[in-house]
Amino acid sequence: MGLIYADVELINGDDLSDARRFRIAGEDVKSMHVNLLVDTGSYMLAINENIQEQ
């Protein structure tokens, strides 16, 4: 067995909601691409504080 990584795009949910209501432009939605280590037995995502601050 090896380690499994996934490329994931994290998107700010509040910004996405505002963009859908045309309060902000679509390009103003904060997002970032990260390469995460996958826990194949989990069903929820957790991110560390460094990623959260960014």
PDB file of N, CA, C and O in Angstrom:
ATOM      1  N   MET A   1       0.840  -1.176   0.000  1.00  0.00           N
ATOM      2  CA  MET A   1       0.000   0.000   0.000  1.00  0.00           C
ATOM      3  C   MET A   1       0.884   1.238   0.000  1.00  0.00           C
ATOM      4  O   MET A   1       1.928   1.274   0.650  1.00  0.00           O
ATOM      5  N   GLY A   2       0.456   2.229  -0.725  1.00  0.00           N
ATOM      6  CA  GLY A   2       1.198   3.474  -0.795  1.00  0.00           C
ATOM      7  C   GLY A   2       0.356   4.646  -0.353  1.00  0.00           C
ATOM      8  O   GLY A   2      -0.798   4.497   0.050  1.00  0.00           O
ATOM      9  N   LEU A   3       0.950   5.797  -0.435  1.00  0.00           N
ATOM     10  CA  LEU A   3       0.241   7.021  -0.097  1.00  0.00           C
ATOM     11  C   LEU A   3      -0.528   7.508  -1.323  1.00  0.00           C
ATOM     12  O   LEU A   3      -0.038   7.412  -2.449  1.00  0.00           O
ATOM     13  N   ILE A   4      -1.713   8.020  -1.105  1.00  0.00           N
ATOM     14  CA  ILE A   4      -2.553   8.515  -2.184  1.00  0.00           C
ATOM     15  C   ILE A   4      -2.772  10.011  -1.988  1.00  0.00           C
ATOM     16  O   ILE A   4      -3.161  10.461  -0.910  1.00  0.00           O
ATOM     17  N   TYR A   5      -2.516  10.763  -3.041  1.00  0.00           N
ATOM     18  CA  TYR A   5      -2.707  12.210  -3.017  1.00  0.00           C
ATOM     19  C   TYR A   5      -3.783  12.604  -4.027  1.00  0.00           C
ATOM     20  O   TYR A   5      -3.997  11.907  -5.019  1.00  0.00           O
ATOM     21  N   ALA A   6      -4.453  13.719  -3.770  1.00  0.00           N
ATOM     22  CA  ALA A   6      -5.479  14.225  -4.678  1.00  0.00           C
ATOM     23  C   ALA A   6      -5.272  15.724  -4.874  1.00  0.00           C
ATOM     24  O   ALA A   6      -4.974  16.446  -3.922  1.00  0.00           O
ATOM     25  N   ASP A   7      -5.432  16.184  -6.108  1.00  0.00           N
ATOM     26  CA  ASP A   7      -5.427  17.615  -6.394  1.00  0.00           C
ATOM     27  C   ASP A   7      -6.834  18.134  -6.140  1.00  0.00           C
ATOM     28  O   ASP A   7      -7.798  17.662  -6.743  1.00  0.00           O
ATOM     29  N   VAL A   8      -6.946  19.123  -5.231  1.00  0.00           N
ATOM     30  CA  VAL A   8      -8.244  19.625  -4.795  1.00  0.00           C
ATOM     31  C   VAL A   8      -8.256  21.137  -4.934  1.00  0.00           C
ATOM     32  O   VAL A   8      -7.250  21.800  -4.683  1.00  0.00           O
ATOM     33  N   GLU A   9      -9.396  21.679  -5.335  1.00  0.00           N
ATOM     34  CA  GLU A   9      -9.577  23.132  -5.356  1.00  0.00           C
ATOM     35  C   GLU A   9     -10.456  23.505  -4.170  1.00  0.00           C
ATOM     36  O   GLU A   9     -11.596  23.050  -4.070  1.00  0.00           O
ATOM     37  N   LEU A  10      -9.930  24.331  -3.276  1.00  0.00           N
ATOM     38  CA  LEU A  10     -10.687  24.825  -2.137  1.00  0.00           C
ATOM     39  C   LEU A  10     -11.271  26.179  -2.511  1.00  0.00           C
ATOM     40  O   LEU A  10     -10.556  27.048  -3.010  1.00  0.00           O
ATOM     41  N   ILE A  11     -12.567  26.364  -2.272  1.00  0.00           N
ATOM     42  CA  ILE A  11     -13.262  27.586  -2.649  1.00  0.00           C
ATOM     43  C   ILE A  11     -13.944  28.170  -1.417  1.00  0.00           C
ATOM     44  O   ILE A  11     -14.568  27.441  -0.645  1.00  0.00           O
ATOM     45  N   ASN A  12     -13.826  29.483  -1.234  1.00  0.00           N
ATOM     46  CA  ASN A  12     -14.474  30.173  -0.125  1.00  0.00           C
ATOM     47  C   ASN A  12     -15.986  30.144  -0.345  1.00  0.00           C
ATOM     48  O   ASN A  12     -16.485  30.711  -1.317  1.00  0.00           O
ATOM     49  N   GLY A  13     -16.707  29.490   0.546  1.00  0.00           N
ATOM     50  CA  GLY A  13     -18.147  29.311   0.402  1.00  0.00           C
ATOM     51  C   GLY A  13     -18.935  30.607   0.440  1.00  0.00           C
ATOM     52  O   GLY A  13     -19.908  30.759  -0.299  1.00  0.00           O
ATOM     53  N   ASP A  14     -18.536  31.540   1.285  1.00  0.00           N
ATOM     54  CA  ASP A  14     -19.232  32.831   1.354  1.00  0.00           C
ATOM     55  C   ASP A  14     -19.052  33.616   0.057  1.00  0.00           C
ATOM     56  O   ASP A  14     -20.000  34.217  -0.449  1.00  0.00           O
ATOM     57  N   ASP A  15     -17.827  33.608  -0.478  1.00  0.00           N
ATOM     58  CA  ASP A  15     -17.584  34.301  -1.744  1.00  0.00           C
ATOM     59  C   ASP A  15     -18.392  33.666  -2.873  1.00  0.00           C
ATOM     60  O   ASP A  15     -18.945  34.373  -3.715  1.00  0.00           O
ATOM     61  N   LEU A  16     -18.460  32.358  -2.891  1.00  0.00           N
ATOM     62  CA  LEU A  16     -19.208  31.669  -3.935  1.00  0.00           C
ATOM     63  C   LEU A  16     -20.691  32.021  -3.863  1.00  0.00           C
ATOM     64  O   LEU A  16     -21.335  32.224  -4.892  1.00  0.00           O
ATOM     65  N   SER A  17     -21.226  32.093  -2.655  1.00  0.00           N
ATOM     66  CA  SER A  17     -22.621  32.475  -2.466  1.00  0.00           C
ATOM     67  C   SER A  17     -22.862  33.906  -2.951  1.00  0.00           C
ATOM     68  O   SER A  17     -23.864  34.184  -3.609  1.00  0.00           O
ATOM     69  N   ASP A  18     -21.937  34.809  -2.622  1.00  0.00           N
ATOM     70  CA  ASP A  18     -22.063  36.198  -3.067  1.00  0.00           C
ATOM     71  C   ASP A  18     -21.984  36.303  -4.589  1.00  0.00           C
ATOM     72  O   ASP A  18     -22.696  37.107  -5.190  1.00  0.00           O
ATOM     73  N   ALA A  19     -21.131  35.505  -5.212  1.00  0.00           N
ATOM     74  CA  ALA A  19     -21.008  35.536  -6.671  1.00  0.00           C
ATOM     75  C   ALA A  19     -22.280  35.027  -7.331  1.00  0.00           C
ATOM     76  O   ALA A  19     -22.689  35.548  -8.369  1.00  0.00           O
ATOM     77  N   ARG A  20     -22.899  34.029  -6.751  1.00  0.00           N
ATOM     78  CA  ARG A  20     -24.144  33.506  -7.310  1.00  0.00           C
ATOM     79  C   ARG A  20     -25.281  34.509  -7.198  1.00  0.00           C
ATOM     80  O   ARG A  20     -26.231  34.463  -7.979  1.00  0.00           O
ATOM     81  N   ARG A  21     -25.190  35.413  -6.234  1.00  0.00           N
ATOM     82  CA  ARG A  21     -26.202  36.462  -6.060  1.00  0.00           C
ATOM     83  C   ARG A  21     -25.777  37.768  -6.742  1.00  0.00           C
ATOM     84  O   ARG A  21     -26.415  38.808  -6.575  1.00  0.00           O
ATOM     85  N   PHE A  22     -24.681  37.690  -7.517  1.00  0.00           N
ATOM     86  CA  PHE A  22     -24.137  38.817  -8.274  1.00  0.00           C
ATOM     87  C   PHE A  22     -23.733  39.989  -7.377  1.00  0.00           C
ATOM     88  O   PHE A  22     -23.785  41.143  -7.800  1.00  0.00           O
ATOM     89  N   ARG A  23     -23.332  39.692  -6.144  1.00  0.00           N
ATOM     90  CA  ARG A  23     -22.813  40.731  -5.246  1.00  0.00           C
ATOM     91  C   ARG A  23     -21.343  41.009  -5.518  1.00  0.00           C
ATOM     92  O   ARG A  23     -20.870  42.130  -5.330  1.00  0.00           O
ATOM     93  N   ILE A  24     -20.614  39.973  -5.965  1.00  0.00           N
ATOM     94  CA  ILE A  24     -19.212  40.135  -6.360  1.00  0.00           C
ATOM     95  C   ILE A  24     -19.024  39.441  -7.709  1.00  0.00           C
ATOM     96  O   ILE A  24     -19.836  38.608  -8.112  1.00  0.00           O
ATOM     97  N   ALA A  25     -17.956  39.794  -8.388  1.00  0.00           N
ATOM     98  CA  ALA A  25     -17.663  39.170  -9.683  1.00  0.00           C
ATOM     99  C   ALA A  25     -17.131  37.747  -9.458  1.00  0.00           C
ATOM    100  O   ALA A  25     -16.549  37.442  -8.417  1.00  0.00           O
ATOM    101  N   GLY A  26     -17.341  36.909 -10.438  1.00  0.00           N
ATOM    102  CA  GLY A  26     -16.895  35.521 -10.335  1.00  0.00           C
ATOM    103  C   GLY A  26     -15.399  35.375 -10.126  1.00  0.00           C
ATOM    104  O   GLY A  26     -14.951  34.461  -9.434  1.00  0.00           O
ATOM    105  N   GLU A  27     -14.619  36.279 -10.725  1.00  0.00           N
ATOM    106  CA  GLU A  27     -13.163  36.190 -10.570  1.00  0.00           C
ATOM    107  C   GLU A  27     -12.693  36.664  -9.195  1.00  0.00           C
ATOM    108  O   GLU A  27     -11.522  36.493  -8.857  1.00  0.00           O
ATOM    109  N   ASP A  28     -13.583  37.257  -8.397  1.00  0.00           N
ATOM    110  CA  ASP A  28     -13.222  37.697  -7.050  1.00  0.00           C
ATOM    111  C   ASP A  28     -13.426  36.611  -5.994  1.00  0.00           C
ATOM    112  O   ASP A  28     -13.120  36.828  -4.821  1.00  0.00           O
ATOM    113  N   VAL A  29     -13.934  35.461  -6.390  1.00  0.00           N
ATOM    114  CA  VAL A  29     -14.120  34.349  -5.447  1.00  0.00           C
ATOM    115  C   VAL A  29     -12.749  33.788  -5.095  1.00  0.00           C
ATOM    116  O   VAL A  29     -11.984  33.405  -5.980  1.00  0.00           O
ATOM    117  N   LYS A  30     -12.437  33.740  -3.796  1.00  0.00           N
ATOM    118  CA  LYS A  30     -11.144  33.237  -3.339  1.00  0.00           C
ATOM    119  C   LYS A  30     -11.118  31.714  -3.466  1.00  0.00           C
ATOM    120  O   LYS A  30     -12.031  31.022  -3.015  1.00  0.00           O
ATOM    121  N   SER A  31     -10.056  31.212  -4.087  1.00  0.00           N
ATOM    122  CA  SER A  31      -9.881  29.769  -4.207  1.00  0.00           C
ATOM    123  C   SER A  31      -8.394  29.453  -4.276  1.00  0.00           C
ATOM    124  O   SER A  31      -7.576  30.333  -4.546  1.00  0.00           O
ATOM    125  N   MET A  32      -8.052  28.208  -4.035  1.00  0.00           N
ATOM    126  CA  MET A  32      -6.665  27.775  -4.158  1.00  0.00           C
ATOM    127  C   MET A  32      -6.628  26.293  -4.485  1.00  0.00           C
ATOM    128  O   MET A  32      -7.505  25.531  -4.078  1.00  0.00           O
ATOM    129  N   HIS A  33      -5.610  25.898  -5.219  1.00  0.00           N
ATOM    130  CA  HIS A  33      -5.401  24.498  -5.559  1.00  0.00           C
ATOM    131  C   HIS A  33      -4.354  23.934  -4.599  1.00  0.00           C
ATOM    132  O   HIS A  33      -3.314  24.553  -4.371  1.00  0.00           O
ATOM    133  N   VAL A  34      -4.634  22.765  -4.043  1.00  0.00           N
ATOM    134  CA  VAL A  34      -3.708  22.112  -3.128  1.00  0.00           C
ATOM    135  C   VAL A  34      -3.622  20.636  -3.475  1.00  0.00           C
ATOM    136  O   VAL A  34      -4.558  20.063  -4.033  1.00  0.00           O
ATOM    137  N   ASN A  35      -2.501  20.029  -3.145  1.00  0.00           N
ATOM    138  CA  ASN A  35      -2.293  18.604  -3.322  1.00  0.00           C
ATOM    139  C   ASN A  35      -2.345  17.985  -1.927  1.00  0.00           C
ATOM    140  O   ASN A  35      -1.440  18.203  -1.121  1.00  0.00           O
ATOM    141  N   LEU A  36      -3.393  17.216  -1.634  1.00  0.00           N
ATOM    142  CA  LEU A  36      -3.647  16.713  -0.289  1.00  0.00           C
ATOM    143  C   LEU A  36      -3.412  15.212  -0.178  1.00  0.00           C
ATOM    144  O   LEU A  36      -3.664  14.459  -1.118  1.00  0.00           O
ATOM    145  N   LEU A  37      -2.933  14.799   0.968  1.00  0.00           N
ATOM    146  CA  LEU A  37      -2.832  13.380   1.287  1.00  0.00           C
ATOM    147  C   LEU A  37      -4.224  12.872   1.627  1.00  0.00           C
ATOM    148  O   LEU A  37      -4.914  13.471   2.451  1.00  0.00           O
ATOM    149  N   VAL A  38      -4.645  11.779   1.006  1.00  0.00           N
ATOM    150  CA  VAL A  38      -5.997  11.264   1.156  1.00  0.00           C
ATOM    151  C   VAL A  38      -6.044  10.183   2.226  1.00  0.00           C
ATOM    152  O   VAL A  38      -5.208   9.279   2.243  1.00  0.00           O
ATOM    153  N   ASP A  39      -7.031  10.279   3.123  1.00  0.00           N
ATOM    154  CA  ASP A  39      -7.344   9.206   4.055  1.00  0.00           C
ATOM    155  C   ASP A  39      -8.512   8.440   3.451  1.00  0.00           C
ATOM    156  O   ASP A  39      -9.647   8.917   3.472  1.00  0.00           O
ATOM    157  N   THR A  40      -8.243   7.265   2.917  1.00  0.00           N
ATOM    158  CA  THR A  40      -9.263   6.529   2.164  1.00  0.00           C
ATOM    159  C   THR A  40     -10.414   6.044   3.031  1.00  0.00           C
ATOM    160  O   THR A  40     -11.439   5.624   2.495  1.00  0.00           O
ATOM    161  N   GLY A  41     -10.279   6.090   4.350  1.00  0.00           N
ATOM    162  CA  GLY A  41     -11.354   5.648   5.235  1.00  0.00           C
ATOM    163  C   GLY A  41     -12.230   6.779   5.738  1.00  0.00           C
ATOM    164  O   GLY A  41     -13.176   6.536   6.487  1.00  0.00           O
ATOM    165  N   SER A  42     -11.938   8.010   5.342  1.00  0.00           N
ATOM    166  CA  SER A  42     -12.702   9.142   5.863  1.00  0.00           C
ATOM    167  C   SER A  42     -13.744   9.613   4.859  1.00  0.00           C
ATOM    168  O   SER A  42     -13.686   9.279   3.675  1.00  0.00           O
ATOM    169  N   TYR A  43     -14.687  10.385   5.348  1.00  0.00           N
ATOM    170  CA  TYR A  43     -15.713  10.950   4.478  1.00  0.00           C
ATOM    171  C   TYR A  43     -15.827  12.464   4.639  1.00  0.00           C
ATOM    172  O   TYR A  43     -16.660  13.089   3.983  1.00  0.00           O
ATOM    173  N   MET A  44     -15.007  13.060   5.501  1.00  0.00           N
ATOM    174  CA  MET A  44     -14.985  14.505   5.701  1.00  0.00           C
ATOM    175  C   MET A  44     -13.566  15.010   5.436  1.00  0.00           C
ATOM    176  O   MET A  44     -12.596  14.266   5.584  1.00  0.00           O
ATOM    177  N   LEU A  45     -13.456  16.277   5.044  1.00  0.00           N
ATOM    178  CA  LEU A  45     -12.169  16.892   4.761  1.00  0.00           C
ATOM    179  C   LEU A  45     -11.761  17.776   5.933  1.00  0.00           C
ATOM    180  O   LEU A  45     -12.587  18.497   6.492  1.00  0.00           O
ATOM    181  N   ALA A  46     -10.497  17.719   6.297  1.00  0.00           N
ATOM    182  CA  ALA A  46      -9.951  18.619   7.308  1.00  0.00           C
ATOM    183  C   ALA A  46      -8.726  19.283   6.715  1.00  0.00           C
ATOM    184  O   ALA A  46      -7.917  18.629   6.056  1.00  0.00           O
ATOM    185  N   ILE A  47      -8.586  20.584   6.945  1.00  0.00           N
ATOM    186  CA  ILE A  47      -7.404  21.303   6.479  1.00  0.00           C
ATOM    187  C   ILE A  47      -6.699  21.905   7.683  1.00  0.00           C
ATOM    188  O   ILE A  47      -7.323  22.183   8.707  1.00  0.00           O
ATOM    189  N   ASN A  48      -5.380  22.106   7.550  1.00  0.00           N
ATOM    190  CA  ASN A  48      -4.624  22.647   8.680  1.00  0.00           C
ATOM    191  C   ASN A  48      -4.765  24.164   8.748  1.00  0.00           C
ATOM    192  O   ASN A  48      -5.319  24.787   7.842  1.00  0.00           O
ATOM    193  N   GLU A  49      -4.265  24.743   9.817  1.00  0.00           N
ATOM    194  CA  GLU A  49      -4.430  26.175  10.067  1.00  0.00           C
ATOM    195  C   GLU A  49      -3.707  27.031   9.035  1.00  0.00           C
ATOM    196  O   GLU A  49      -4.176  28.119   8.702  1.00  0.00           O
ATOM    197  N   ASN A  50      -2.565  26.555   8.521  1.00  0.00           N
ATOM    198  CA  ASN A  50      -1.825  27.340   7.523  1.00  0.00           C
ATOM    199  C   ASN A  50      -2.635  27.523   6.260  1.00  0.00           C
ATOM    200  O   ASN A  50      -2.684  28.627   5.718  1.00  0.00           O
ATOM    201  N   ILE A  51      -3.268  26.478   5.781  1.00  0.00           N
ATOM    202  CA  ILE A  51      -4.120  26.574   4.591  1.00  0.00           C
ATOM    203  C   ILE A  51      -5.340  27.425   4.892  1.00  0.00           C
ATOM    204  O   ILE A  51      -5.760  28.219   4.050  1.00  0.00           O
ATOM    205  N   GLN A  52      -5.909  27.278   6.065  1.00  0.00           N
ATOM    206  CA  GLN A  52      -7.099  28.054   6.432  1.00  0.00           C
ATOM    207  C   GLN A  52      -6.804  29.551   6.427  1.00  0.00           C
ATOM    208  O   GLN A  52      -7.641  30.336   5.980  1.00  0.00           O
ATOM    209  N   GLU A  53      -5.638  29.963   6.911  1.00  0.00           N
ATOM    210  CA  GLU A  53      -5.274  31.369   6.954  1.00  0.00           C
ATOM    211  C   GLU A  53      -5.094  31.969   5.566  1.00  0.00           C
ATOM    212  O   GLU A  53      -5.372  33.148   5.349  1.00  0.00           O
ATOM    213  N   GLN A  54      -4.624  31.147   4.627  1.00  0.00           N
ATOM    214  CA  GLN A  54      -4.393  31.639   3.274  1.00  0.00           C
ATOM    215  C   GLN A  54      -5.706  31.898   2.592  1.00  0.00           C
ATOM    216  O   GLN A  54      -5.728  32.321   1.436  1.00  0.00           O
TER     217      GLN A  54
END
